[in-house]
Every structure is written in structure tokens, then in C-alpha cells.
Amino acid sequence: MFAEVILPLNLSRTFTYSVTAAEWDFLQKGMRVAVPFGKNKIYTGLVIELHENEPSLYEARPISQILDEKPIVTEIQLAHWFWISSYYMCAIGDVYRGAMPSALLLESETLISLKGDSYFEKDNLSDQEFLVYQALMHQSSLKVAEIMSLLNKKNIFPVLRKMMENNVISIREEVHEIYTPKLVKYIRLHPDYSEASDLQGLLEVLKSAKKQKDAVMSYFQLSAEKKPVPLKRLSEMSGTSAAVIKGLVEKGIFEDYFIREDRVDFGDDEGNNTLNLSPAQQTALKDIQSVLEAKEVCLLHGVTASGKTEIYLRLIEQYIKDKKQVLYLLPEIALTTQLVGRLQKHFGNKVSVFHSKYSNNERVETWNRVLESSDKAQIVIGARSALFLPFNDLGLIIIDEEHEQTFKQQDPAPRYHARDAAIVLASQHQAKVLLGSATPSLETYYNAQSGKYGLAEITERFGNVMMPDIELVDIKDKYFRKAMTGHFSDTLTGYIAEALSLGEQVILFQNRRGYSPVVECLTCGHVPQCPQCDVSLTYHKFKNQLRCHYCGHHIAMPVNCHQCGSIDLTTKGFGTEQIEQELSEIFPQAKTARMDQDTTRGKYSFEKLIDSFKNREIDILVGTQMLAKGLDFDNVSLVGIMNADNMLYYPDFRAFERSFQMMVQVSGRSGRSQKRGKVIIQTFNPMHNTIQQVTRNDYEGMYKEQLYERHIYKYPPYFRLIRLTLKHRDYERLKSGSSWLYEVLKQNLDIPVLGPEEPSISRIRNEYIRTIMVKIPQEKALGTTKKTIRKVLNSFETIAQYRSIKVIVNVDFY
């Protein structure tokens, strides 16, 4: 009897393990098992099938242990994972590893212990071996990391190998459960003092112990609430330490016990269902409902601040009344912060959250809630990884800001697109999908126009608030007239001053972090480069260092040129850090803050920044594209885009579409309450077609123009794209390997194959890069093309000289 198992490794196939009769009776699909793999490693495998077919190529090893009492992965989930593996051409092991919270993927740990029955000469041990021996005399076993710190060296394996050969130590692998439930200590009165007559004697006993008496009196006050009394609350209320309460436990007056609690708990509030929709919102809601009766997917195309979130809430209400689960996907963790508050206010404790800023244990708890169809997880809100949760009865998936590129996972595998994968997941659950955006992606809008998806539209803002007034500032002319202060035109500084004088808030957008992307020597023109990547180092003034945004390499800011020794260094270009500094010089009284990857690394950093801005503790918020997505601040009257050009001239077929989306979305943060907002766009090219379309809010015009170009140049939605990225440290080997792969693909495929191309950044982390692009027309069978590509890649791997070249397949890489 055998179990088919997926391993959390980059392996495309499953593995067969033998099971005993008792294990066969107990095991089910979707349970985790600890299995040996390789020489001595143990991994967490996932059972996907039980059968009686013995493997022919190898002898099936027995499983080590069963880790679950019931399945923790559903059958629909497994089917969805296999679809992702097949469609995005990645290993099923990668999908399994990416989908499961890492706390559920136990890997074994190597433990070193002394051999009890062997004899050896202690005098023959070297100094380092003797240190290990002494440590093991005091401790039954040591981990590899502990021996590393003990010997203060990284490579300890020669020492361990010699000790094993001399029969001093033995090595074993042990699996530990990483997830630990949260246990909270509670206090109750000992049964001996349950009668009222006993209490008088108790207080008499504690007459001289004032603090203990205070703790007992506080306990009686808290117990009047008829709820268990937590130790922490008792300690706070009585003003005594935990040691005082421990003394009462030791005296037999109190008893302590533990209750398991959720780490993330939004309380017992049932929520408030009052929600008034405007006539335009009600019309859109009716349109969506009628569309979803006939079609699986509906696009809600509503201008910024039109109140799309309220429509989502109304729709969610209908589904949770029928006890269906709802998944609400967002492109950015920063957005979940604001939205959780709104959902919680409306639905109370029916909301759960799942994203990568949560700890391992918190993610496991959300996973278990969803698996058990708990009332606390009827609505799950999260970033793209929430797609992998074990839903049992999914009714609706809402994908807000569906155009966002962050829905596409780039690294590591699986390189899936959360929007497309969510539509497939919904069809497996027979659920509905609502896509929402003010600036839909071209593919989605094309699908809606061609009738594949339904379409509902809102063309006015909530409360009939006017769309923001957009003004273009020609900074070429402003520089000529000497009307620039740093990177601020006199127009922008004037409007900022006016907004601040009225007590209103300002958002400034610059899609580049750091202080300056280039530091240049004015004497010889040398620009410090990253030694591992083909990019210049970005200057971060706050830390006074030059930093590579690709590999993390950093050096202190040089005081003189590394090439010629000159002290004449200057910075070119500007990022959010420089904008923040210039603001503090122009508006010293204003409170400014920065929101980018550097300032939001901590778990609660998003919450703190957004709450401070919402509570008007910050006057001006400077940020990157994090600001452009769905945030709602009612006191923002002015938005400034510092430089619209660096988005437009990016080497990407989506540059104009993305620039339009970014500028419209950032502009939409302005004037969201009664007063009409103002948007200032600084540009060297005010007559550029895309910038003109932004000022008119002309999505249709942008859509038709870009669609025409996509058709001519064979890009989505008319063609599917698969990009093959090849990486290797040896430039010549990579060059010949990529040419071989290109030629064979061209011979085997009768569709456009482009390459091998050096990307704009052709070396990252000391690996040279080449890319090959395959363009697949809509009428061509996608599955057949992928099979051909996979066959060619398998042939490529069999060539000895090319085996070490890393090939990454990215399907729909846009």
C-alpha cells in the first residue's frame, strides 16, 4: 500500500512512499506526512493519493510519521495547485511550498549527540573536537548552529566528520512542529474558598500581606463580570506584579490555568450594517447582480472616489447571508490596513486577514479558521497569497485595483497572476468574481468589451464631488525662467502653501526611493557601480550610504572619487528622500513623512503611517507607488506628481498604460470629500499624448490607442507572452546556451520567437542574464505550445555544458 506525496522542493513530480495497513486506514488526501528524502533529510510531504501501484524505478521508502489528524488541504485546493503548476510551467513542489504557511512546512534539524557505547582516546581529540565533546557532556544534543557559535567558525563539517569516523558522535535528524498555539494564563479562586463563609477567614489570613489582599479584592471585582479572569488584567487592575499573584497560587488561594486564544482577534462586535448607497451606486449594484446571474466574472469600472468599496460591502452581505465564504484580494498590504477597519466596522468579527506581514503563527491560525469554515473567517481579506487558503464554500472573490502589476508574482516560483488564478479558483468552486478598478488593465477591459466578462460602470464620484482639477507644469520652461526651488516649481510650492494655510493635507508622488539614483564625479565622470549588478548605486542620505536596489550591496558614501580621488562629487536624479529634505527646507513648519519600501519594513509600519496621516498628524506625505492604490483620505486637497516623464520612457510595452493608470490613481487621492481637489503634474513634455489623456481622464482614448499598437506589434490581449530568462556566471557559456535554445525553439515553433536579448540590467548578483520571448497568438493552442517548450527545455538540460545554466519560465510575465 502506497501514498503519493508532493515535496516542498523544486521538483515537478510526486513521490511514492510505502504505508502500513494502520496508516492506510488513517491517512486521507490532504494530510501532511514527514518523509525521508535524499541521504538523511526529512521533509513535510503532502498526501495527494493513496494507491497500490508500486513504483518501478525505485524502492518506496516508508513514511516517518503522520503529522495531521485530519486533512489540512482541500481537494479543490489540490486541483487548483496542479492547474497553477501546469499553466505557469512551474514545479508542483514550488506551488506547494509557496501556498502553505512556512510554519506548516517542517524541515528536519540535524542534532549531534555523543555515542554512549563507544570507546575512544580523549587525548587524540583536537582542541576543537574536545570543545564539542565537553559541550556534549553537559548537554544531551547540540544543533549545527550551536556548534558553529561554539567553535566560532562557519565550516564545522570537517570537525564533525572526523569525530564521526572516530566513533565519538552520532548524527540524527529530528522534525519539530514550528507552530505553537497562543496560551493565555487565567486565574481562579481555589475551590476551598468557594463558600462565602471561607472568604472571611481568607481575608484574615492576608491581613498583613497588603499586596496579596489587593490582588484578591481585585479578583472579586473582576469575577463579578462572570468571565474568566486573565492574569495580565488582574495584575493591571490590582497594581501588583505577577510574582505577588504567583505567591497566592503557591499558598493555595488561587489556581492558574491556560486558555488557547487566537493571536489576531477583532473582538466580539457584530458590526453595524447601516450603509446608504447613492443612486449611481445602487444602479451599479443592480447591474453587477444581473451580470453575475448570467456570467462568472464582472468588471466594475468606476472613477476614483466613486464608492466602489461600499458596493463591494453590499455584495458581500448577500453572500455571507447564504453562509458563503468571501475572498477580498488587494494588491498592496498597505491597503489592507485601511480596509480591515472599514470591513470590521461593517461586519464585526466575521473578518480574517492573511498576508506576508503577519507572523508564521498568525497565518497558521487564519489557515485553520478558513479550513474549519469558522464564523470569524467568512470574509478573508489579503494580498495575493490569500488565494491559497483552504476554502470549503467560496461564493465570491472580489479583486480590487485589478490592474495592479503587484498581483503578478515575479520571484520566486510559482510566478502566477493572482487575478487570473482567482478566476480559475472561482470556477472550481462555482463562485463569482468581481473585478474593480478606475483604470482597468487593457486585457480585462478587452474581455469586458468582447462579452467574455460582464461590465458595470460608475461615471460620477460619491456625493457628486467633482473630479480633481489637473494642471500641467512645464518644468523645462520653469527651469528656463529660474522658477524652480530644488525640484519644486513655483506653481507647486504656491499650491502647497495655500493647502497648508487652510489646514488641508498634501500627497507628493515620486516613484523612486532613496535620495538620488546616481552619484557622479564632476572631474572624471566616474559613477559608483554595484560590483555584482550592472546598475549604479543609489544614494541614501539618511544612512549616508550607496545602496544597490537589486542585491542589497552597500558602501559608505565616498568623500572622494574612487577613480581619480577628486572631492568634486554630485548627485543626479532624485528620489523620495530628496523630496522630503527639500520640503523641510521650503516648508520648515509643516510635518512631513515618507512612505516607501525603506520606511515600511516593520510589521505595523503601514498602520502607523496611515493612521498618523488620517488623524492629521502629518501635513505632507511623500511616497512611491504605494500611495497610488485605493487609499482614502478625506482631507487631502492637493496631489503633486514630481516628474511624470520617468514613468513614460520605461523600456516596456506597457509603459504608457502603466503611466496613465499610475497618474490617474494618484490623482484620485485628491478631493475625496466636498471640496474639489487639485492635481499638479510636473513634466518636461506636457503635450505628450498619455499626459493629455490623464488631464481629460480619457480612459477610452488611452484604451483604443494602446489596443491599436498592441495589435500591430503582437502583444496582449492579441498574443500570449512566455519569457524564458537564462542566468549564469560565465558570460560565454550563457551566450552559446541562449543561442542554442533560441535556434531550437525557432525550429520547433511556427510562431514569433524573439531573442536572445540582453535586458537593460544584464547582470544581477554576478549572474549574466539573457531573455527569449515567445509570442503565442490567441488562435494557437496554448497547451501544445507549452508542451513543445517543455520538451525543448528538457533537451537543453541533457546537454552537459548547459546543465548549469538556470532557466526561469515566466508565463504571462506582464
Phi, psi and omega in degrees: 000137190226156175239133175270129192230139170266139176251146183281054182229165181285069183230131185279347185248165175264168183233148183257131177235149180275147178230153178279171180300319181295319180293322179302317181293329186270323186293146174223160175302136177093003176268151176268143176226144174274124184230145176284142177212134185078204185291305184214018180270148175241131181238164175270108178265161178241124182285125178246350181194147173243130185208182181237026182261110181288137180292142184269336187270341181209163179273127183291128177272154179284152176289153182278312178199159175265130187263346183235154175269335177216161182300139177248002175231134184272165181293323179296320177303313181299317180297321181293319179298318180293327176295316179299316180299318183285312186292316184268010173051050178232167183288142178298329177297324177293320180295315180300315181293322181287330185278323186277140170302137187299337179293341179267354179256086183282133171247150183286157178244137181278123179246136181250130178221163180284146174278121187286328191260004185259156179246137176209160179274117180296330182294337182279351181284140175287172181302316182291319179297321181294324177299315179296316180301315181297317180298322181286341174290331181266343185224139186294324179209155179232148174274161180301316182298324180293322179290325177301313181288329179295315182270352180056044176211153184279315184267094183259357188293326175300322179296313182295320182299318181294320180293326177292317180298326180272011177061031180273318185234163171233155182239136177220159178256137181225136180261131178242141174288125182276322183288131175234125179294153180275120179250127181252133183278130178242161182237139172222161180285141179297141181306335181297338183249025183284333180278148181298326182294331181286336187292324180299315178298323180299313181294329177295318180299323185268014185305318184272344180261088189299314184295319179294323178296318178299319180296319180293317180297318178295324179298317180297322178296316181290323182290344177294340179284356179061033177234154175303148185254112178287144179304317184299316182291321179297319180296317180294316185291321183274348181069025180247162180275167178297332181296323180296316181291324177299322177299321178292326177293317180295329178283351180083018179269319176250160169237142174252150178209166185243144173235134179283130182230156175285142178288323179250112183225125180263025174081186183257009183296133182278349179091173184233117189272008182285124182204119182253119180267145175285163178306321180295320179294320180296319178299315181297319180298317179297319179300315181298315182299318182288325178295316184290344174289327184260328185238160181279328187234138177229138175259126173259106180259100182232139181300162180299142180065026178273357177086040179295325182299320180297323178294318177303316183298317179298319181292319179301318180309313183299319185286322182283341172297325179273013179062031176267154176270147181236133176249127183242105184263136178234152184280342189221137180299328180303327181287327182299326181306309183287322187286326179303318178302316181291318180293321181295319180299324184272317186251359178064229188271021179272003188257136171236155183237144181214112172200175191287347178280347176285151179287165179306313183295322180294323180291323178297320181295320177295318178304312182294322178298316181294318180300320181275004184051044182295150176299333181283356181230035176290328177240122178247125179245136182185177175278190192302331183293341180295343178300335186269005182291154186277071180292141177257325186218066183284129181250327186212138171241125175253127178243103182274147183052052190297343182283349189294134181289343180289349174290343178266121177282125181263312179214145351278186176295152003282134182270069186264160172255117188299326181295311183291319179294327180292324180294321177292317179301318180297320181293328178291327179269358188055043179256175180252156180234133174242120177260133182234137176189150171275338182224075185301155175293153183303320182297315182295316181293324177297317178297324179289320181290328182274359175092000178291319175249158171279165182222132172231143185228147169233124185253001179233152179284157180297137179073021181053028176292139182287151174296151183297151177275118184258126181239131179266140177240121179277101185284343174297314179293321182294321177296319180299320181274003183056043181252023179251137171247104187064240178254015181252126174283159179298330179298311183294316180296325179297314180292324178296315180300319180295315180298316181295323180294333179269004180075020180264163184256159185231140172243131176242132187246126173217113189277052176204124181271175183087186182266314181203135184284345183222133170246125186235143174275125182284345181276308184246353178082009181291137177241121179301127181249158173288132180291343184253344182228158178272058178220155174283154180278137180272136181275124174249107187291323184303319179263358183051051180217159173261134190225140174268126182278001180257318183242353179086359179301137179215150175224161176293148178300121183291149177268338174220163185295134180290340185270310187241355177084359181294148178263006183274078181253143178225159177254146179234145184077171182210148178236187184300326183295320180291321178299316180299318181292316180298322178299317183295336177277322182282319181237074185297336182279337185283144177270118183246155176215160183238138180233098176211187185298332182286330185260358183236039181280330184286165184297318184253015184296322178300310183303314184298313181296313184293319178296318179299319181290319180294323180277008175064028175277345179241134180270317184232126178248121178258135181198173177265201185299348175303330183284343191279354193247104164057008180285147187236106177235118188280349184257007181274119181251346184224133173237132177242126174260113192292322180204107184281346190283325186293343175279324186292322189259047179262140183285078184205137182295346179262006189305313183291319179298313181296320179297315179300311181300313183298314183292320179294318181295316179296317180300326182292349177283351186263140173059054184267356175251227189282320186280142179291133183277167180235138177233128176249121177250115177270129183207153173276348188225069186295342182270003179301137187304316183295319180294322176296321178296324178297316183296329180268356186053045187263078181294318182302317181298315179297317182300312184293319181295314181291324180297320179299315180293321180297323181294318181294315188264010173061062177234168177303147009273003183277335180228145172270145182244134170236124180251130175255122179251125180251136182227138174196154181282336181266113186299314184293320180296318179297318182298313182288323180295317181291325178293318178301312183297319180298313182298316182293320178298318181297322179292324187269345182241132178262042179226166183298127173236122184248143176131199346289133189248142171275119179292170183300327172249101193265003176212125177227132181052044178066014176250127176283152186232139171226145179235146174235133180245132177250127180252121185248117179295156184301323184284348182278140180293117184293318182300316181296318180297317181296321179298319179297315179300316181298319179299315180297318179296322178296321177295318180302319182291338182279346180279119188306314185289341182258356186299329183278355178282128180276126179245124180247125179259126179235106181272137184052051191292348179291000000 
